[in-house]
Amino acid sequence: MSRPATSTTSTSLTPRQIWTRARGTLLVLALLLIGGIVLATARSTGHHGLLDPRSADPYGSRAVAELLKAQGVTVDVAETLTEATAATGADTTLLVTAPDLLTPVQQSTLHAAMTGSAGRTVLLGAGVSSLDTLAPGLDTATSTAVEPLQPACTLPAATRAGSVDLGGERYDTGTTAADACYLSDGLPTLVRLPGPGTTDTVLLGSAELLYNKHLAHQGNASLALQLLGSRPHLVWYLPSLTDTPADPEAADDPTGTFLELIPSGWLWGTLQLAVAAVLAAVWRARRLGPLVPERLPVAVRASEATEGRARLYRKADARDRAATVLRTATRGRIAPLLGVPTKDAHSPDLLLPALSARLAATPGDHRELLFGPAPADDATLIRLADQLDALEREVRTS
């Protein structure tokens, strides 16, 4: 009685093989995870409280807010468009820190409030997606780097401030009624558009002069205090992707698509994950190299291999496959004995006539035995095997 084998078979993967196959995938996943952590850390630490008048971080704007309060200007923070438009008036300056984040409906609502408030509106970094609505008639050009620029205009606030750190968006006014200051390659980065009565709109190509870390440079503080402190009340509006439209009908607009409701950051993140998945699939689906013969760790007797295959056939109820194997093997063995080439052993038109001539029988006598249908049951399969053995013995002795 043999002892049951306790060792792994030759097809089992060793821990080393598993590590070799999986380390590439694990490396890609680790790089993606580390990259996401680094980006999240950089964004959370480097730009935390961006332009927030309550933030004392380098990219916050608490310093300018405190200076305005010291001059008697009240500073209120608005985080929704409804709050921002409700607080506008003739004695109010409305600062919009990211006008490009607003939807077209929100921009239209904001523009209506701007023109009807008789106050001042300051737009920071307004680009092509918001200019047509918030500053009609004004075009934008290629953005430029932020650097110290001279006023080069007659706007009192600019001439008193002198050199400031400006750049970013550049504007093409196309009208002589606008004050164009701080030119970069011939185009202004600060534009003041006068409106009816005391209404006016000021566009700054960059918001960096309002950062805590830049406020003390050049004439940044002077220009910021003059532009934001011309009225006794300042509304500091911080648009965000979570800000809902001010128009209730726009919020229920059935024409909006699902993708329009998803923040762009999530879309880009999903796209990056999809690209990473495709690359991983291509990497894993690469063509395998040539087959390498492997020596078996043990010698397996032919009878054991035959019995093992027979058990597999029986378990799968594959009588047709078993009968095909038996008939093919018999034809291959008797063909050389009959003078038929091995390549023609499985052709009934060549094998059967030679067999009939050898055994003095008609060609149809052995057709069903060598080329017939699959057995209907196990008993028929066993009878077929016996008949094939008998036929082979007869051919050998004839």
SULHU-V221130 format. One record per residue. SS is DSSP state (~ for helix, > for strand, _ for the rest). PHI is phi as a letter, one per 30 degrees, with the letter a starting at -180 (* if undefined). BURIAL is # if it has 24 or more other ideal C-beta (glycine too) atoms within 12 Angstrom, else .. Layout:
ss=SS phi=PHI burial=BURIAL
ss=SS phi=PHI burial=BURIAL
This chain:
ss=_ phi=* burial=.
ss=_ phi=d burial=.
ss=_ phi=d burial=.
ss=_ phi=d burial=.
ss=_ phi=d burial=.
ss=_ phi=c burial=.
ss=_ phi=d burial=.
ss=_ phi=d burial=.
ss=_ phi=d burial=.
ss=_ phi=d burial=.
ss=_ phi=c burial=.
ss=_ phi=d burial=.
ss=_ phi=d burial=.
ss=_ phi=d burial=.
ss=~ phi=e burial=.
ss=~ phi=d burial=.
ss=~ phi=d burial=.
ss=~ phi=d burial=.
ss=~ phi=d burial=.
ss=~ phi=d burial=.
ss=~ phi=d burial=.
ss=~ phi=c burial=.
ss=~ phi=d burial=.
ss=~ phi=d burial=.
ss=~ phi=d burial=.
ss=~ phi=d burial=.
ss=~ phi=d burial=.
ss=~ phi=d burial=#
ss=~ phi=d burial=.
ss=~ phi=d burial=.
ss=~ phi=d burial=.
ss=~ phi=d burial=.
ss=~ phi=d burial=.
ss=~ phi=d burial=.
ss=~ phi=d burial=.
ss=~ phi=d burial=.
ss=~ phi=d burial=.
ss=~ phi=d burial=.
ss=~ phi=d burial=.
ss=~ phi=d burial=.
ss=~ phi=d burial=.
ss=~ phi=d burial=.
ss=~ phi=d burial=.
ss=~ phi=d burial=.
ss=~ phi=c burial=.
ss=~ phi=d burial=.
ss=_ phi=b burial=.
ss=_ phi=d burial=.
ss=_ phi=i burial=#
ss=_ phi=e burial=#
ss=_ phi=h burial=#
ss=_ phi=d burial=#
ss=_ phi=d burial=#
ss=_ phi=c burial=#
ss=_ phi=c burial=#
ss=_ phi=c burial=.
ss=_ phi=d burial=.
ss=_ phi=e burial=.
ss=_ phi=c burial=#
ss=_ phi=d burial=#
ss=_ phi=b burial=#
ss=~ phi=d burial=#
ss=~ phi=d burial=#
ss=~ phi=d burial=#
ss=~ phi=d burial=#
ss=~ phi=d burial=.
ss=~ phi=d burial=#
ss=~ phi=d burial=#
ss=~ phi=d burial=.
ss=~ phi=d burial=.
ss=_ phi=d burial=.
ss=_ phi=j burial=.
ss=_ phi=c burial=#
ss=> phi=d burial=.
ss=> phi=c burial=#
ss=> phi=c burial=#
ss=> phi=c burial=#
ss=> phi=c burial=#
ss=_ phi=c burial=.
ss=_ phi=b burial=#
ss=~ phi=d burial=#
ss=~ phi=d burial=.
ss=~ phi=d burial=.
ss=~ phi=d burial=#
ss=~ phi=d burial=#
ss=~ phi=d burial=.
ss=_ phi=c burial=#
ss=_ phi=d burial=#
ss=_ phi=a burial=#
ss=_ phi=d burial=.
ss=_ phi=c burial=.
ss=> phi=b burial=#
ss=> phi=c burial=#
ss=> phi=c burial=#
ss=> phi=c burial=#
ss=> phi=c burial=#
ss=_ phi=d burial=#
ss=_ phi=b burial=#
ss=~ phi=d burial=#
ss=~ phi=d burial=#
ss=~ phi=d burial=#
ss=_ phi=d burial=#
ss=_ phi=d burial=#
ss=~ phi=e burial=.
ss=~ phi=d burial=#
ss=~ phi=d burial=#
ss=~ phi=d burial=#
ss=~ phi=d burial=#
ss=~ phi=d burial=#
ss=~ phi=d burial=#
ss=~ phi=d burial=#
ss=~ phi=d burial=.
ss=~ phi=d burial=#
ss=~ phi=d burial=#
ss=~ phi=d burial=#
ss=~ phi=c burial=.
ss=~ phi=c burial=#
ss=_ phi=i burial=.
ss=_ phi=c burial=#
ss=> phi=c burial=#
ss=> phi=b burial=#
ss=> phi=c burial=#
ss=> phi=c burial=#
ss=> phi=c burial=#
ss=_ phi=i burial=#
ss=_ phi=d burial=#
ss=_ phi=c burial=#
ss=~ phi=d burial=.
ss=~ phi=d burial=.
ss=~ phi=b burial=#
ss=~ phi=d burial=#
ss=~ phi=e burial=.
ss=~ phi=c burial=#
ss=~ phi=d burial=#
ss=_ phi=b burial=#
ss=_ phi=e burial=.
ss=_ phi=i burial=.
ss=_ phi=c burial=#
ss=> phi=c burial=#
ss=> phi=c burial=#
ss=> phi=c burial=#
ss=> phi=e burial=.
ss=> phi=d burial=.
ss=> phi=b burial=#
ss=> phi=d burial=.
ss=> phi=d burial=#
ss=> phi=a burial=#
ss=> phi=d burial=.
ss=> phi=b burial=#
ss=_ phi=c burial=.
ss=_ phi=e burial=#
ss=_ phi=h burial=.
ss=_ phi=a burial=#
ss=_ phi=c burial=.
ss=_ phi=d burial=#
ss=~ phi=e burial=.
ss=~ phi=d burial=#
ss=~ phi=d burial=#
ss=~ phi=d burial=.
ss=~ phi=d burial=.
ss=~ phi=d burial=#
ss=_ phi=i burial=#
ss=_ phi=d burial=.
ss=> phi=b burial=#
ss=> phi=d burial=#
ss=> phi=b burial=#
ss=> phi=l burial=#
ss=> phi=i burial=#
ss=> phi=d burial=#
ss=> phi=c burial=#
ss=> phi=b burial=#
ss=> phi=c burial=#
ss=_ phi=d burial=#
ss=_ phi=i burial=.
ss=_ phi=b burial=.
ss=_ phi=d burial=.
ss=_ phi=d burial=.
ss=_ phi=d burial=#
ss=> phi=c burial=#
ss=> phi=c burial=#
ss=> phi=b burial=#
ss=> phi=h burial=#
ss=> phi=d burial=#
ss=> phi=b burial=#
ss=_ phi=h burial=.
ss=_ phi=i burial=.
ss=> phi=c burial=#
ss=> phi=d burial=#
ss=> phi=c burial=#
ss=> phi=b burial=#
ss=> phi=b burial=#
ss=> phi=c burial=#
ss=> phi=c burial=#
ss=> phi=d burial=.
ss=_ phi=b burial=#
ss=_ phi=d burial=.
ss=_ phi=i burial=.
ss=_ phi=c burial=.
ss=_ phi=d burial=#
ss=> phi=a burial=#
ss=> phi=b burial=#
ss=> phi=c burial=#
ss=> phi=c burial=#
ss=> phi=c burial=#
ss=_ phi=d burial=#
ss=_ phi=b burial=#
ss=_ phi=c burial=#
ss=~ phi=d burial=#
ss=~ phi=d burial=#
ss=~ phi=c burial=#
ss=_ phi=d burial=#
ss=_ phi=e burial=#
ss=_ phi=d burial=.
ss=_ phi=c burial=#
ss=_ phi=d burial=#
ss=_ phi=d burial=.
ss=_ phi=d burial=#
ss=_ phi=h burial=#
ss=_ phi=c burial=#
ss=~ phi=e burial=#
ss=~ phi=d burial=#
ss=~ phi=d burial=#
ss=~ phi=d burial=#
ss=~ phi=d burial=#
ss=~ phi=d burial=#
ss=~ phi=d burial=#
ss=~ phi=d burial=#
ss=~ phi=c burial=#
ss=_ phi=c burial=#
ss=_ phi=d burial=#
ss=_ phi=c burial=#
ss=_ phi=d burial=.
ss=> phi=b burial=#
ss=> phi=b burial=#
ss=> phi=c burial=#
ss=> phi=c burial=#
ss=> phi=c burial=#
ss=_ phi=c burial=#
ss=_ phi=d burial=#
ss=_ phi=b burial=.
ss=_ phi=d burial=.
ss=_ phi=d burial=.
ss=_ phi=d burial=#
ss=_ phi=d burial=#
ss=_ phi=e burial=#
ss=_ phi=d burial=#
ss=_ phi=d burial=.
ss=~ phi=e burial=.
ss=~ phi=d burial=.
ss=~ phi=d burial=.
ss=~ phi=d burial=.
ss=_ phi=c burial=.
ss=_ phi=d burial=.
ss=_ phi=d burial=.
ss=_ phi=d burial=.
ss=_ phi=d burial=.
ss=_ phi=c burial=.
ss=_ phi=d burial=.
ss=~ phi=d burial=.
ss=~ phi=d burial=.
ss=~ phi=d burial=.
ss=_ phi=c burial=.
ss=_ phi=e burial=.
ss=~ phi=d burial=.
ss=~ phi=d burial=.
ss=~ phi=d burial=.
ss=~ phi=d burial=.
ss=~ phi=d burial=.
ss=~ phi=d burial=.
ss=~ phi=d burial=.
ss=~ phi=d burial=.
ss=~ phi=d burial=.
ss=~ phi=d burial=.
ss=~ phi=d burial=.
ss=~ phi=d burial=.
ss=~ phi=d burial=.
ss=~ phi=d burial=.
ss=~ phi=d burial=.
ss=~ phi=d burial=.
ss=~ phi=d burial=.
ss=~ phi=d burial=.
ss=~ phi=d burial=.
ss=~ phi=d burial=.
ss=~ phi=d burial=.
ss=_ phi=c burial=.
ss=_ phi=d burial=.
ss=_ phi=d burial=.
ss=_ phi=d burial=.
ss=_ phi=d burial=.
ss=_ phi=d burial=.
ss=_ phi=d burial=.
ss=_ phi=c burial=.
ss=_ phi=d burial=.
ss=_ phi=b burial=.
ss=_ phi=d burial=.
ss=_ phi=d burial=.
ss=_ phi=d burial=.
ss=_ phi=b burial=.
ss=_ phi=d burial=.
ss=_ phi=c burial=.
ss=_ phi=d burial=.
ss=~ phi=d burial=.
ss=~ phi=d burial=.
ss=~ phi=d burial=.
ss=~ phi=d burial=.
ss=~ phi=d burial=.
ss=~ phi=d burial=.
ss=~ phi=d burial=.
ss=~ phi=d burial=.
ss=~ phi=d burial=.
ss=~ phi=d burial=.
ss=~ phi=d burial=.
ss=~ phi=e burial=#
ss=~ phi=d burial=.
ss=~ phi=d burial=.
ss=_ phi=d burial=.
ss=_ phi=h burial=.
ss=_ phi=c burial=.
ss=~ phi=d burial=#
ss=~ phi=d burial=.
ss=~ phi=d burial=.
ss=~ phi=d burial=#
ss=~ phi=d burial=#
ss=~ phi=d burial=#
ss=~ phi=d burial=#
ss=~ phi=d burial=#
ss=~ phi=d burial=#
ss=~ phi=d burial=.
ss=~ phi=d burial=.
ss=~ phi=d burial=#
ss=~ phi=d burial=#
ss=~ phi=d burial=#
ss=~ phi=d burial=#
ss=~ phi=d burial=#
ss=~ phi=d burial=#
ss=~ phi=d burial=.
ss=~ phi=d burial=#
ss=_ phi=c burial=#
ss=_ phi=i burial=.
ss=_ phi=c burial=#
ss=_ phi=e burial=.
ss=~ phi=d burial=.
ss=~ phi=d burial=.
ss=~ phi=c burial=.
ss=_ phi=d burial=#
ss=_ phi=c burial=.
ss=_ phi=c burial=.
ss=~ phi=d burial=#
ss=~ phi=d burial=.
ss=~ phi=c burial=.
ss=~ phi=d burial=#
ss=~ phi=d burial=#
ss=~ phi=d burial=.
ss=~ phi=d burial=#
ss=~ phi=d burial=#
ss=~ phi=d burial=.
ss=~ phi=d burial=.
ss=~ phi=d burial=#
ss=~ phi=c burial=#
ss=_ phi=h burial=.
ss=_ phi=b burial=.
ss=_ phi=d burial=.
ss=~ phi=d burial=.
ss=~ phi=d burial=.
ss=~ phi=d burial=.
ss=_ phi=c burial=#
ss=~ phi=d burial=.
ss=~ phi=d burial=.
ss=~ phi=d burial=#
ss=~ phi=c burial=#
ss=~ phi=b burial=#
ss=_ phi=d burial=#
ss=_ phi=d burial=.
ss=_ phi=d burial=.
ss=_ phi=d burial=#
ss=_ phi=d burial=.
ss=_ phi=a burial=.
ss=~ phi=d burial=.
ss=~ phi=d burial=.
ss=~ phi=d burial=.
ss=~ phi=d burial=#
ss=~ phi=d burial=.
ss=~ phi=d burial=.
ss=~ phi=d burial=#
ss=~ phi=d burial=#
ss=~ phi=d burial=.
ss=~ phi=d burial=#
ss=~ phi=d burial=#
ss=~ phi=d burial=.
ss=~ phi=d burial=.
ss=~ phi=d burial=#
ss=~ phi=d burial=#
ss=~ phi=d burial=.
ss=~ phi=d burial=.
ss=~ phi=d burial=#
ss=~ phi=d burial=.
ss=~ phi=c burial=.
ss=_ phi=d burial=.
